[in-house]
């Protein structure tokens, strides 16, 4: 058995960027037919290593072998020709194209210059049935859920007959139900003989589907372990270099005055004639963490858009500290004490082509500390402030405050947003999926920050799809289903199963 060459072997790979060695002499060996997890903190070099394998980057040192033979991968087309496919953390889909057009893009079958759509559709439908990837081939990408977009990406790989499949953080944007489905799909693919490289931070997922796991830390290779021989604690220790606290440590809440008062709020839906948020009423008080739980797409996003000012409301009122802010501009809400960690860090959290320091002062640049009386930015003050937050929140970037935000890893982009929003010292912190795509060390840190805000007498509105997070961080849980709040639960007195019934609409408070 030892003489069988690896399906893919990356040997002594080194990849440098300005100010940082992203991969420092890394070796990775993928066996045929296995699910091999690649684990590491945010910015450990996982996505970079996979981008080298997929031809998006060229390594300065090292070689790649396929089935024992050295291969040269100059671009993604070379990777595709070698049977290597990749589902990226941020999908590479054309929004205004249909699912079918996205799948066949670049490998279109034509006859006399005419696209052979029917043949392509047959193949897509056959693949989707075979692997349990149900999609509507005619739906536009912009109209379908994130989970469906991901299925489209997987079908893109299968349509090209790829046998080496790279999944980069595939569950970061999925609901718990979609995650279970995806993990089952991965098992089915491996059973068919596909070889899978699976980048993730989520130890539970590694324990449930992976055969082996390789760990990177700060760009260096730490080791590879058989999953059957190790525990979650072993993996987290390899990843972070210390023991990690999985349980959230917090004292009972001491809520006081009402900070956020939402009455009969309705927000229109962009995809149907129904209201996305329908007549919702609740309060969040100082000194408590109220969590909105629910399966993705039940109005949580629109609720937050209404409260934060990103969407106009169709009815009802919103009060912050007793002041009506129902129609207030976003900046006014911010200055009155509202901070918002948005669910989509690229769309609403950052200006990706700005530097890290400019993103950190996005909501405060006009204040006297950062702008002089003639309207010019105080660059030195901005730099000093950004450096303090970068150090305090352990935001890792190649060139510190002058790093272009787009060049940072997703997890470090998230840390930068959290640093900016919490350092504003808000009275109300709205945190939507605050730990999405973060590693266990960073999650532990963010949870501590959220609890510290509560303990400092701030009101926290948390929106999360992670059931573990909902149960351990919140003081009260409000469950949303089809745009309405269907239950209020005490995390200490409920179970994950009961919470799941409310989320699925099977249970409702009268």
C-alpha positions in Angstrom: 0.0 0.0 0.0 2.9 2.4 0.8 4.0 2.3 -2.8 0.8 3.8 -4.1 1.5 7.5 -5.0 -0.5 10.3 -3.5 -3.3 11.7 -5.6 -1.8 15.1 -4.9 1.5 15.9 -3.1 2.6 19.5 -2.5 6.2 19.4 -1.5 8.1 22.2 0.4 5.8 24.9 -0.9 6.9 28.5 -0.1 4.7 31.5 -1.1 5.6 35.1 -0.1 3.5 38.3 -0.2 4.7 41.8 0.7 5.7 41.7 4.4 4.6 38.1 5.0 5.5 34.5 4.2 2.0 33.0 3.7 3.3 29.4 3.2 6.7 28.6 4.8 8.1 25.2 3.4 4.7 23.4 3.6 4.2 19.8 2.5 0.7 18.3 2.1 -0.1 14.8 0.9 -3.6 13.8 -0.2 -4.5 10.2 -0.6 -6.9 9.0 -3.4 -10.5 8.7 -2.1 -9.9 10.5 1.2 -11.4 13.6 2.8 -8.4 15.5 4.1 -9.0 18.5 6.3 -6.7 21.5 6.3 -7.0 23.3 9.6 -5.5 26.6 10.9 -6.2 29.9 12.4 -7.3 32.9 10.3 -4.4 33.9 8.2 -2.5 30.6 8.8 -2.0 30.2 5.0 -4.7 27.6 4.2 -6.5 29.5 1.3 -3.1 30.6 -0.1 -1.9 27.0 -0.2 -5.0 25.9 -2.0 -4.8 28.8 -4.4 -1.3 27.6 -5.3 -2.7 24.2 -6.0 -5.5 25.7 -8.1 -3.1 27.9 -10.1 -4.3 31.3 -8.8 -0.9 31.9 -7.2 2.6 30.6 -8.2 4.8 29.4 -5.4 8.4 30.7 -5.2 9.7 27.3 -4.0 8.5 23.7 -4.0 6.8 21.3 -6.4 3.3 19.8 -6.9 2.9 16.1 -7.9 -0.2 14.4 -9.1 -0.1 10.6 -8.9 3.6 10.8 -8.3 4.4 12.9 -11.4 5.6 16.5 -11.1 3.0 18.9 -12.7 3.1 22.6 -13.5 0.0 24.6 -12.7 0.2 28.1 -14.1 -3.5 29.0 -14.0 -6.9 27.5 -13.1 -7.3 26.1 -16.6 -4.2 24.0 -16.0 -5.7 22.8 -12.7 -9.0 21.9 -14.5 -7.1 20.0 -17.1 -5.5 18.0 -14.3 -8.9 17.3 -12.8 -8.5 19.7 -9.9 -11.6 21.8 -9.0 -12.2 24.4 -6.3 -15.2 25.9 -4.4 -14.0 29.2 -3.1 -14.9 30.8 0.2 -16.4 33.7 -1.7 -18.1 32.2 -4.7 -17.0 32.9 -8.3 -20.4 33.1 -9.9 -21.9 35.5 -12.5 -24.9 36.9 -10.6 -27.1 37.7 -13.6 -26.5 34.3 -15.3 -28.6 31.2 -14.6 -27.4 28.2 -12.6 -27.0 26.2 -15.8 -25.0 29.0 -17.6 -22.7 29.3 -14.6 -22.0 25.6 -14.5 -21.1 25.3 -18.2 -19.3 28.7 -18.5 -15.9 28.1 -20.1 -16.6 24.5 -21.1 -19.6 25.1 -23.4 -20.5 22.4 -25.8 -21.3 24.0 -29.2 -22.4 22.6 -32.6 -21.9 24.9 -35.7 -21.4 27.8 -33.2 -24.7 27.1 -31.4 -24.7 26.3 -27.7 -25.9 22.7 -27.0 -27.9 23.7 -23.9 -30.2 20.6 -23.8 -27.3 18.2 -23.6 -25.7 20.3 -20.8 -29.0 20.4 -18.9 -29.3 16.6 -19.1 -25.8 16.2 -17.6 -26.4 18.8 -14.9 -29.8 17.2 -13.9 -28.2 13.7 -13.9 -25.3 14.9 -11.7 -27.6 16.8 -9.3 -29.7 13.6 -8.8 -26.7 11.3 -8.4 -25.1 13.4 -5.7 -28.2 14.8 -4.0 -27.5 18.4 -5.2 -31.0 19.6 -6.1 -30.9 22.9 -8.0 -33.1 24.7 -10.4 -31.0 25.1 -13.6 -33.0 28.0 -14.8 -32.9 30.1 -11.6 -30.7 33.3 -11.7 -27.8 33.2 -9.2 -28.9 36.6 -7.7 -32.3 35.1 -6.8 -31.1 31.9 -5.0 -29.9 31.2 -1.5 -26.2 31.0 -0.5 -26.7 27.2 0.0 -28.0 26.8 -3.6 -25.1 29.0 -4.9 -22.7 26.6 -3.2 -24.4 23.6 -4.8 -23.9 25.4 -8.2 -20.2 25.7 -7.5 -20.0 22.0 -6.6 -21.8 21.0 -9.8 -19.4 23.2 -11.7 -16.6 20.9 -10.5 -18.5 17.7 -11.2 -19.5 18.9 -14.6 -15.8 19.2 -15.5 -15.2 15.6 -14.2 -12.8 16.9 -11.6 -11.5 14.2 -9.3 -9.5 16.4 -6.8 -12.1 18.7 -5.1 -11.0 21.6 -3.0 -13.6 23.1 -0.6 -12.4 26.4 0.9 -14.5 27.2 4.1 -17.6 25.6 2.5 -19.8 25.8 5.6 -19.0 29.4 6.7 -22.2 30.7 5.0 -24.6 27.8 5.5 -27.4 27.0 7.9 -27.0 24.0 10.2 -29.3 22.0 8.0 -27.4 22.9 4.8 -24.1 22.0 6.6 -25.4 18.5 7.4 -26.5 18.0 3.8 -23.1 19.3 2.5 -21.1 17.0 4.8 -23.2 14.0 3.5 -22.5 15.1 -0.1 -18.8 15.2 0.6 -19.0 11.7 2.1 -20.8 10.5 -1.1 -18.2 12.1 -3.3 -15.4 10.4 -1.4 -17.2 7.1 -1.6 -17.3 7.5 -5.4 -13.5 7.8 -5.4 -13.1 11.6 -5.4 -10.3 13.0 -3.3 -11.3 16.0 -1.2 -9.3 18.8 0.4 -11.5 20.5 3.0 -10.4 23.8 4.6 -12.4 24.6 7.7 -12.1 26.1 11.2 -14.9 23.9 12.6 -13.6 21.1 14.6 -16.9 19.3 14.8 -17.0 19.0 11.0 -13.5 17.7 10.8 -14.3 15.0 13.5 -17.5 14.0 11.6 -16.2 13.7 8.0 -12.4 13.9 7.7 -10.1 10.9 7.4 -6.9 12.9 8.2 -6.2 16.5 9.1 -3.1 18.6 8.4 -2.5 21.7 10.6 -0.9 25.0 9.6 0.1 27.7 12.1 1.4 31.1 11.0 2.3 29.7 7.6 4.2 26.7 8.9 3.3 23.0 8.7 2.6 21.6 12.2 1.7 18.0 11.4 -0.9 15.6 10.0 -3.0 13.3 12.2 -5.5 10.5 11.7 -8.9 11.7 13.0 -9.8 8.4 14.6 -6.7 8.8 16.8 -7.3 12.4 18.1 -9.8 14.6 19.9 -11.1 18.2 19.3 -8.8 19.4 22.1 -5.7 17.9 20.3 -6.6 19.6 17.1 -7.3 23.0 18.7 -4.0 22.8 20.6 -2.1 22.0 17.3 -3.9 24.9 15.6 -3.6 27.6 18.2 -0.6 26.4 20.2 -2.4 26.5 23.5 -5.5 25.1 25.2 -8.8 26.7 24.1 -11.8 27.3 26.2 -14.8 26.0 24.3 -17.4 27.0 26.9 -18.3 30.7 27.2 -17.6 31.9 30.7 -20.2 34.4 31.9 -22.1 35.5 35.0 -25.9 35.7 35.0 -27.2 38.9 33.2 -28.2 42.0 35.2 -30.5 43.8 32.8 -31.5 47.4 33.6 -33.1 50.0 31.3 -34.5 49.4 27.8 -32.0 50.5 25.1 -33.7 49.2 22.0 -37.5 49.2 21.7 -38.9 47.7 18.5 -42.7 48.0 18.1 -44.9 46.3 15.4 -42.0 46.5 12.9 -42.6 45.4 9.3 -40.0 45.3 6.5 -40.9 44.5 2.9 -39.3 41.5 1.1 -37.3 42.0 -2.0 -38.1 38.5 -3.4 -41.8 38.2 -2.7 -45.0 40.2 -2.1 -45.1 39.1 1.6 -43.5 41.1 4.4 -40.0 39.8 5.2 -40.5 41.1 8.8 -44.1 41.0 9.9 -45.3 43.0 13.0 -42.3 42.2 15.2 -42.1 43.6 18.8 -39.3 43.1 21.3 -36.9 45.0 23.6 -33.2 44.7 24.4 -32.1 46.1 27.8 -28.7 47.3 29.0 -26.7 44.5 30.5 -28.2 41.6 28.4 -27.5 39.7 25.2 -30.7 39.0 23.3 -30.2 36.5 20.4 -32.4 36.3 17.3 -32.2 32.7 16.2 -33.7 31.1 13.1 -33.0 29.2 9.9 -31.4 31.6 7.4 -34.0 33.5 5.3 -36.7 33.9 7.9 -36.4 37.7 8.1 -33.4 38.1 10.4 -31.4 40.0 7.8 -34.2 42.3 6.9 -35.0 42.9 10.7 -31.4 44.1 11.2 -31.4 46.1 8.0 -34.5 47.9 9.3 -33.0 48.6 12.8 -29.6 49.7 11.4 -31.1 51.9 8.7 -29.9 49.8 5.7 -33.5 49.3 4.6 -36.6 51.5 4.9 -39.3 50.0 7.2 -42.8 49.5 6.0 -44.4 50.0 9.4 -43.8 50.2 13.1 -41.3 52.2 15.2 -37.7 51.8 16.5 -36.5 53.6 19.6 -32.9 53.9 20.8 -32.5 55.1 24.3 -36.0 56.6 24.2 -35.4 58.4 20.9 -37.4 57.6 17.8 -34.9 56.5 15.1 -37.4 54.8 12.7 -36.4 57.0 9.8 -33.0 58.4 11.1 -30.0 58.3 8.7 -27.4 55.7 9.4 -24.7 58.1 10.6 -27.2 59.6 13.1 -27.9 56.1 14.5 -24.2 55.5 14.8 -23.6 58.8 16.6 -26.5 58.0 19.0 -24.8 54.9 20.2 -25.5 52.0 17.7 -22.8 49.7 16.4 -23.4 47.1 13.7 -21.3 44.1 12.9 -22.9 43.2 9.5 -23.5 39.7 8.2 -21.8 40.4 4.9 -18.4 41.8 5.7 -17.7 42.5 2.0 -20.9 44.2 1.1 -21.7 46.2 4.3 -18.6 45.9 6.5 -15.6 47.1 4.6 -14.5 49.1 1.6 -12.3 46.4 0.2 -9.9 48.6 -1.8 -9.3 50.9 1.2 -6.4 50.4 3.6 -7.0 48.7 6.9 -6.5 52.0 8.8 -9.1 53.8 6.6 -11.6 51.1 7.2 -11.0 51.3 10.9 -11.9 55.0 11.0 -14.8 54.8 8.4 -17.4 55.9 10.9 -15.3 58.4 12.8 -13.0 60.1 10.3 -15.0 63.4 10.5 -14.4 63.7 14.3 -11.9 66.3 15.5 -9.4 63.6 16.6 -9.1 62.5 13.0 -9.9 65.6 10.9 -8.6 69.1 11.5 -10.7 72.3 11.3 -9.8 72.8 7.7 -11.3 69.3 6.8 -7.9 67.6 6.3 -7.4 64.1 7.7 -5.0 63.8 10.6 -3.1 60.9 9.1 -0.7 60.5 12.1 -3.6 60.1 14.5 -5.4 57.7 12.2 -2.3 55.5 12.0 -1.7 55.5 15.8 -5.4 54.6 16.4 -5.4 51.8 13.8 -2.1 50.4 15.2 -3.7 50.2 18.7 -6.7 48.4 17.5 -4.7 46.0 15.3 -2.6 45.0 18.3 -5.5 44.8 20.7 -7.7 42.7 18.5 -4.8 40.6 17.0 -5.7 41.6 13.4 -3.0 39.9 11.2 -2.0 41.6 8.0 1.1 41.7 5.9 1.7 45.5 6.0 -0.1 46.5 9.2 -2.4 49.5 8.9 -1.5 50.2 5.3 -2.6 46.7 4.1 -5.3 46.8 1.5 -8.3 45.2 3.2 -9.0 42.9 0.2 -5.6 41.2 0.7 -6.4 40.1 4.2 -7.9 36.7 5.2 -11.7 36.6 5.8 -11.2 36.1 9.5 -8.9 39.1 9.9 -11.3 41.2 7.9 -13.9 40.2 10.5 -11.7 41.0 13.4 -11.1 44.5 12.0 -14.8 45.2 11.7 -15.4 44.0 15.3 -12.5 46.1 16.6 -14.0 49.2 14.9 -17.5 48.6 16.1 -16.7 47.8 19.7 -14.2 50.5 20.1 -16.9 53.1 19.3 -18.1 52.3 22.8 -21.8 51.8 21.7 -24.8 51.7 23.9 -26.3 49.0 21.5 -24.1 46.5 19.7 -25.9 44.6 16.9 -23.7 41.6 16.1 -24.8 39.5 13.1 -23.0 36.2 12.6 -20.0 37.8 14.4 -17.9 34.6 14.4 -18.7 33.4 10.9 -15.5 32.0 9.3 -13.4 32.5 12.5 -11.2 29.9 14.1 -11.7 28.6 17.6 -9.1 30.9 19.2 -10.7 34.0 17.5 -14.3 32.8 18.4 -13.2 32.4 22.0 -11.9 36.0 21.9 -14.9 37.5 20.2 -17.3 35.8 22.6 -15.4 37.3 25.5 -15.6 40.8 23.9 -19.4 40.4 23.5 -19.9 39.3 27.1 -17.6 42.1 28.2 -19.8 44.6 26.4 -22.9 43.2 28.2 -21.0 43.3 31.6 -20.1 46.9 30.9 -23.9 47.7 30.8 -24.3 47.7 27.0 -27.3 46.2 25.2 -26.3 43.4 22.7 -28.6 42.1 19.9 -26.9 39.0 18.5 -28.1 37.3 15.3 -26.7 33.8 14.8 -27.2 30.6 12.8 -24.7 28.7 15.0 -26.8 26.8 17.5 -23.8 26.4 19.9 -23.3 30.2 19.9 -27.1 30.8 20.4 -27.2 28.5 23.4 -23.9 29.6 25.1 -23.7 33.3 24.5 -27.3 34.6 24.8 -29.3 35.5 27.9 -32.6 35.4 26.0 -33.4 33.7 22.7 -36.1 35.1 20.3 -36.9 32.6 17.5 -37.9 34.0 14.1 -39.9 32.0 11.6 -41.3 33.3 8.4 -40.9 36.9 9.5 -42.4 36.6 12.9 -41.1 36.0 16.4 -42.6 32.6 17.3 -41.0 32.0 20.7 -39.0 33.5 23.5 -36.7 30.9 25.2 -34.3 30.9 28.2 -31.1 29.2 27.0 -30.6 27.7 30.5 -34.0 26.1 30.5 -34.3 24.9 26.9 -32.6 22.3 24.7 -31.1 22.4 21.2 -33.9 20.0 20.1 -36.7 22.4 21.4 -34.9 25.4 19.8 -34.8 23.4 16.5 -38.5 22.8 16.6 -39.3 26.5 17.0 -36.8 27.3 14.2 -38.5 24.8 11.8 -42.0 26.2 12.6 -43.1 23.0 14.2 -43.6 24.7 17.6 -45.0 28.1 18.3 -46.0 30.1 21.4 -49.7 30.9 21.6 
